[in-house]
């Protein structure tokens, strides 16, 4: 697979600086039961990288030291890390809100039969990928049978109380485009999702988050292979909006890889882009006494993916 990293390095993207830290986003490893076309992590069943207990301890120490209110767990499939439950339990004891970025189908994997009940018991917010509400589009992007498995899991989560109006168990879905185009407006698409999924499949959820595809790793390689990279980058740059710079996720989020090294965002992590001014990645343990507010953020061409159009972040449109 060809890399887009060298093509993204030189950029005229505006400079950014960090604000107050509200979220620690932790990648628990690249092991996943799926291998999706759009995955910017290159996760899959053959990956072996997985966060170890000493790094879990460093994450918990950082959460406690800086009183970070939110822990956002991602992967791969974060639930496949053998220390996933220990981390959730201890972070909840520290008072953290927990987000589990779940691919849904992992909850049907052997050994995961009680994971949904565990998430309920700790009030974990589930952010689940469902890149379309139509079967053929989901299976094309994520693999045959993924759509039906996702619906089974969603119905099971609804039965446990997730996604119900007025309830405390939040279930959000994530949409990303099938190809090299920007997501449509989030509000109208959410209404379409809700109407179709409830009327056709009896599935409910709280919010739809629309994410732009990043021109890196697996998706970036596809762009290069189809000679669409330049056109997609022109689309992102042409749709840039300065007002989105105020809300980009890198200003309030710190990304941690499975080894404990930190980056300004998950996408910079996947490009091995260290924090601005650092010649190499910095470990979380080296930041225990370092306030982040005001520090510069490392930027490159892919950053236009977050500021194009309605904007895009791990929390959806900006």
N, C-alpha and C positions, 0 to 999 in steps of 0.2 A: 504494500500500500504506500503510495507517494504521500509525502508530508507537505503541508502548506505553511509550515513554520517560517521558513525563510521568506516567503512571499508576504507574510504579515508583519515582519519585524520593523520595516520602515513605515512610519505612519505619521499623519498630521492630525491624529485624534487629539482633542483638547486635553490639557493636563488636569489631573484630578488629585484631591487630597482627602484623607480619611476624616470621618466624623466620629461620633460616639459609637462604640462597639455594642451591638444589640444581639448578634447571632454568631455562634461558632458553628460552622458547617464542617462536618467531619466525614471523610470518606473512609469507610471501614474496610475497603478492599475491592478488588476488581472481579471477584468471583460472582457469577450470575448464572441463573438457569436459562436465561435468554441471551440472544446475540442479535440485537436490533440494528437495522441499517443506519439509523440516525444517531447511534450512541457515540457521544463525544469522548467517552471513557475507554472505548474499545473493550468493554467488559464481556464476559462470556463464561461458559462452563469449563473451559480449559485453563482459565486464569487461576493462579494460586496465591496472589498477593492478598494478605489479610492482616489487619491490625492485631498486634500482640498485647498481652496484659500490661507490660511496662508502659506502652504508649497510651493505652486506655487510662492508666493511672495519671499520666501527664495531662491528658485531656481534662480529667476530673479536677486535678490540682489547678489548672488554668481557669476552669469555670468558677471554682471557689474563690481563687485569688482576685479575679476581676468582676465577680458577681454577674456573669453574663446571663441574661434572662432566658435565652433560647438556645437549644442544642438541636441542630438540623443534621440528621443522619442520612447518609447517602452511600452509594456504591458504584458499580455492582448492585447486588441485592444485599443491603445492610443486614437483613435478618439472617443471612447465611454465615455471618461472622459468629464464631462460637461464643464470643463474649458480649454479644448484642444485648442480651437481657441484663447482665450485670451492669453494663454502662447505663442503660435506661433506668434501672432501679436506683443506682447511686446518684445519677443526675437529678432524678425526681426528688431525692432526699435533700439535695442542695437547693431545691425550689425552681429548677429549670422547667420551662415548657419544652416538650419534645416533639419534633417532627420526624416521621418515618417516611422516607421517599421510597414507596413500595411499588413493585411492578405488578402487584396483585397475584399473578400466577404462582409466585414463590410460596404463597400461603397454602398451596396444594402439594408442595414438595414433601417427601418423606422427612419426618422429624419436625415439621412445621405445623402439625395438626392443632396445637394449642396456642400458636402465636397470636392469632386474632384475639383470643380471650385475654392474653397477656397485655396486648395493646389497650384493650378496654380497661383493664384493671389499673393501668397507669395513666389513663386519660390522654394517650398519645394521639396527636393529630396525624392523620394519614394523608399524604399527598401522592396520589396514584396516577401512573401514566396510562392514559387511554387516548392515543393520538387521533382518534376519529370515533364517531358513534356508529359507523357502518362497518360490518364484518370484513368485507373484502379489502378495505383500506388498512385496517388494523393488521390483518393476517399478512398482507403484502409487506408491511413495514416491520412486523415483529415476529412473524412465523406462523405457520399453519396451526390452527386450533387455539391461538392465544386469545382471540375475541371471546369465544364461548367460555373458556376457562376464566377470563376476566369477569364476565357476567356472573358466573357461578359464585365467585369470591365476593363480588359487589353485593349480590343478594344476601349472602351470608353475613357480610358486614352490616347491611341494613337491619337484619334480624337481631344483631347484637346492639343496635342503637345508633350506629354510625349513619351520618347523613340525614337524620330525621329533623324536620322543622322544629325549632325550639330546643333541640337537644344539645348536650355538651360535647358529644363525640363528633369531631369535625372530620369529614371526608371530602377532600378536594380532588378534582381530576385535572390532568395536564394534557393539553393539546399542543402538538407541534406539526408544522406543515409536512406534507408528503415529499416535497421537493424544494428547489431553490426559489422560494418566494416567502414573503412576509406573512405572518399570521393575520387572519381577518380580525376586525374589531371584536374585543373580548366579550362585551355585553351581549350583543345579538347572538353570537355563537353559543354562549352559555345558555341562553333561552332555548336555542335549537337542541342542544344536548339534553337539557332537562326534559323538554317535551318528548323527544324521541325515546330516550331511555326509559322514562316512566310509562309512557303509553304502550311501548312495544315490549319492554322487558321487565317492567315493574321495579326499576332501579332508581334510587334517589341519591343525590349528593348535594353538597353545600355550595361550592364555588368551582368555576372553571378557570384555570390558569393557562394563558396562552404564552408559549415560549417560541422564540425564533431559533432556527437551526444554526449552530455555530460552524463556521467554515474551517473546522479542525478535525483531526483524527479521522474516524471512519467516514463521517459526512464530508469532510474536506477532501479525502481521497476520492470519494465518488464524484465530487465537483471537478477535480482534476481529470479523472478518467473520462468524463463526458464533456470536457472542454467548457464547463459552465462556471468555473471559478471566477474569472474576470467579470462576467455578467452579474453574478450574484453579489460580488463585492461592490460593483457599481450600484446595484439596487440598494444595498445597505447604506452606502455613503450618500446616495441621493436622497434617501428618506430620513437622514439624520436630523434630529430636533434638539437644539441646545437646551430646551427646558427639561428634557429627560436627564440631563447631567446631574440635576439636583437629587434624583431618586435612585440612581444606579446602585445595585446591591453591594458593590465593592466598597462603598463609603461606610457601611455599617456592619459588614460581614467579614469574617476572617475564615479562610479555607485551610483545612488541615488534611494532609494526605495520610495514607495508611501507615507510613513510617513516622509520622509526627512532624513533618516539615510543613511550614506555613506559606501561604500564597495569598495574593489580594483577592482572588476569586477562584472558583472551581475550574474555569476555562484556562486561566493562567497556570493553574496546577497541571492541567493536561498538556500544556505547552512547555512545562518545566521553566516557566518565567519567574525568577525570584522576585521578592519584593523590591521596589525601587531603591537603588543605591546599594544593593547587596549583590556581590559577585556570585554568590551561591545561595541555595535555599537555606533559610534559617529554621532551626528547630524550635518547637513550641516551648521547650524548657528554657530557651535563651531569651524568651520574651516575658518571663514572669514578672519582671520589674519595669517593663517598658510600656508606657502609655502609647496608644496607637493614634489618638486624635491628632490631626495635623500632618501626619506623615504622608509623603507623596505615594501615589498608586502607579504601579507599572502598567503601561498601556501599549496596545499594538492594534493592528488593523481589525482584528476580530471584535474589538470593543464596539465597533459600529453596529454589531448585532444587538447590543443592549439599548442603543439610543435611536434606532430606526423606527419610524412610524409611531405607534402607540407606546413603544418601548418594550423591553423584555427583561425579566429577572426571574430568579427562582420563586418569586412571589407572584408571577404573572405580569400582565401589562402594567407599565408605570403610570 
